Amino acid sequence: MPPLSLVALVSLVSTVFAKQLDAHPPQQQHRHWAQICSGNPTNKIRGCDKYGCGGFGADRHSGKGKHVGVDVICADGATVYAPFSGQLSGPIRFFHNGNAIDDGVQIRGSGYCVKLVCIHPIRYHGQIHRGQQLGRMLPMQKVFPGIISHIHVENCDRSDPTHHLTPVVPPFPQQDRHWGTVCSVNPTNEIRGCDRYGCGYYGAPRRNGKGKHAAVDVICADGATVYAPFSGELSGPIKFFHNGNAIDDGVQIRGSGFCAKLVCIHPIRYNGRISKGQVLGKMLPMQRVFPGITSHIHIENCDHSDPTSYLEGGKGQ
């Protein structure tokens, strides 16, 4: 057989390589996966709580086993997105006991295969694209009260998915990193300092030093107009004190890559869409409940992360 010319050889190699690519697509079309949970734009992994830790390799079964997934923080009821494009299959029964969070789905494609557990998918079969809605986070607090609610993300080969979890572009990128003004009398979203009832910054001591403030207190006058800090979907009511006092009301906003609860306000409505800067409601009479306190709106991220950086330099109505 006569030797192949260089041009023919290159052509043959290119054809073979192209066929291999068709059969075996590139392992990483996107090295980083997209945002998985609507309230967690960076796919932050659960730390440690009384039930254990969320990192890959964390102890399980009293030290007799290891965690072969990662726990991506997600609030109960939050929207869940596909981290990459692929084919769905399921259901995945992780607990095998039919409890309130015993559901999930597998995605295989784009060079990856992963199981997402503790979610209810919109469907168990068919194609899904990166960033498309995959389903909803299930009510983890019903099963494990006080845990950091999360999605269990497990590679099909049980390898560590951690390095894929920082998204380059979330499905709903935030147009403006800073939130708008929350209270009409506080255009810069100034945070409450310290008074005889305590301090308003994130991480301030609570319960005589036995707990930490998992929110920030934005200064606001009783009766002042309250605005939506970002655009999103409302849900509520939020009963923070659970005692029906004069300030036991609030609402959650989920959208634009954020999820936050605004408490000690009475919203104009508890459901529907709202845009950044629109009137959200009125500040409730905090002085009736805590005379002499610096009146404020309690703002808490759904995943209990620190919202301080988003509040700096409020931009008015």
Secondary structure, DSSP 8 states (H G I E B T S, - for coil): -----HHHHHHHHHHHHHHHHHHS--S-SSSS----BTTBTT--B--EETTEE-STT-EETTTTEE--SEEEE--TT-EEE-SS-EEEE----SSSS--TT--EEEEEETTEEEEEESEEES-SSEEE-TTSEEEEE--HHHHSTTS--EEEEEETT----GGG-S-SS-SS--S-SS----BTTBTT--B--EETTEE-STT-EETTTTEE--SEEEE--TT-EEE-SS-EEEE----SSSS--TT--EEEEEETTEEEEEESEEES-SSEEE-TTSEEEEE--HHHHSTTS--EEEEEETT----HHHHTT----
